[in-house]
């Protein structure tokens, strides 16, 4: 049964709303379950099945604990990420150093899976005694030192993303206040395994041709080049719609060579759409309703292109998509390219509840003999990647 037969626009905002309603009613859509069964039959290994089961329970209940509770052996985590998993289990307590944007972000993530933030620590006294955005107490290092008996057994999370700054704070907590270094997690604002993600499942082949949908700052293209190693690569086609990110990526990618950068979003057709241009990796296509909620602040009108049109007649061996929920439409716009080239793919499947099923089902429609694998790169529900070959 196809999604059109059920009258549900999978891959759209409406699909997410429908799935939420189904979760609240206590039952899943029969068409969705049928697609899920089809995908499960094409999974390659036990890790993929465990991740799929966890995401299925998350989709049906909205309880992120099914994903945060995955055993470490079912996650592709770097060492810093592993520390998060071991230290910050549901019900544990921590203090976040830094009451700025990074600290607020971490507070929101921790709250979602049951970690209690006792307070922020910040050298700026004007941010206390209570953080306006979260309602959490803010203390200075001096206050921490005066009351350290209350906090010594807690986990300290330094939210600064710049390593030198995080190391400086870490050093003061250890030497000046006496916090046990094993209780300090430093500089993990960027909580993904950036180096391995998208490239640790496949082995590079000769003359790879890479399509990077959502290149952000260009780093993924360099990771691709490093993945290819001595084998080299034939070409890179990179897409980034955020104007500021595009300008940055253009400068960063200039020395790479054999790399074309396009200032478009990827979708099912050539059109103009509203775009939340956050100048960050979360920039994304949005609806008019969402643009109006923002009062159009930070909203651009950008152009999208179908890969079938931009890369018509081109040889492609590997497609990566991480485009904040627009993956379904982008895959629709690459049907011919995928049919002709049968590329391997690394597709993010966490932006919408149903993506891990609907995106996999879509590529299986294109090539029924594709095999599917899932890998998970985060301590929460984010960063699940589907590998297709």
C-alpha positions, 0 to 999 in steps of 0.5 A: 500500500503506497502512501498516496493510497492512504492519503498521507503525504509522507515526507511532509509536515502533514505526515509528521502531524498525522504520525503524532496524532496516531501516537496519541491515539495509541495505534500506528497507520497500517500503511506505515507498518507495511512499509516498515515491515518491507524495510526491516526485511532489507536490513543487513545486520543486527545493529541496523535491526536494533536501531530500527526497533528503537526508532520504531518505538520512538516513532510510535510513543514519542519516548526518546528513552528507547533511543538513549537506552541503546547499548553502546555496542549499537552506536558509532560513538567517538570517545568524547561521545561515549563519556556522555553516554556513561556519565549522563544517564536518565536521572543523573545530575550535572552542572553546565559551565557557560550560560550562553547559547551553547549552554542553553542548547545542552540544557534543552537536550539534557532535559529531553532525556531526563538529565537534571541540570542543577545550575549553570556556572558562568563568570558573568555575574549579570547572568545570575542569580537565575537564568532568564531563558531556563529558570535555572540557578546561575552561580560564579566560580567563587560561589561554586568554590564556597559551596563545592561540597554540594556539587563535588559528586556531580558531573560538570559539562563545559559548554565551550566549543573552542578547545583552548577555552574549554581546557582553560575552564577545565584547568581552573575547576581542577586546580582552583576548586578541586573538582575531580577531573573524571567528573568533567566533560569538556568542549562537547558542544559539537556532539557528533562523530564528525569524522566518521559519520557518513564514511565509516560504513563503506570502503572507498572504491576507485574513481568515486564521484560524490554528491554532497546535499547540504554541505554546510561549511565544506568539511564533509567534502574534505572528509570525503577526500580523506576517505578516498585516500590514495585512491583519489576521487573523480569529482565532487558536486556540492549543494548549499542553499544558505547564502552565508554558508555558501560563501564560507564553503566557497572559500573553504572548498576552493583549494580542494579541486575537482569540486563544484559548489551550487547555491541551491537547495535540493528538492523534487523540482525547480522552485522557490521556497522559504528558507530559514537561513540560520548560517548554521547546519540547521538552516532549512526549508520552511513553510510560509506559516513558519516564516510568518511565525518568525516574522520573516526574520532570518528567512530567505527565498531560495531556489531548489533544483532536482538532482536529475536536472543539475546532474543529468548525464553525470556519473555518480557513485555516492550521495550524501543527504543531510538537509534538515527534513527535505530528504524525501523530496530531494530523493524524488528529484534524483530518481533518474540519477539513482536508477541509472547509477545505482549509487551508494548513499548516506541519508540522514533519517532523524529529522522527522519521526517517519523518515527512517521508514519512508526514506528507506521505502522510497529508495527500495522502490527505486532499486528493490535489491538495495540493502539498508543499514542504519548507524547512530552517532549521538547520545540522543535521538539525532544523527541516525544515518541510513546507508544504502548499497 
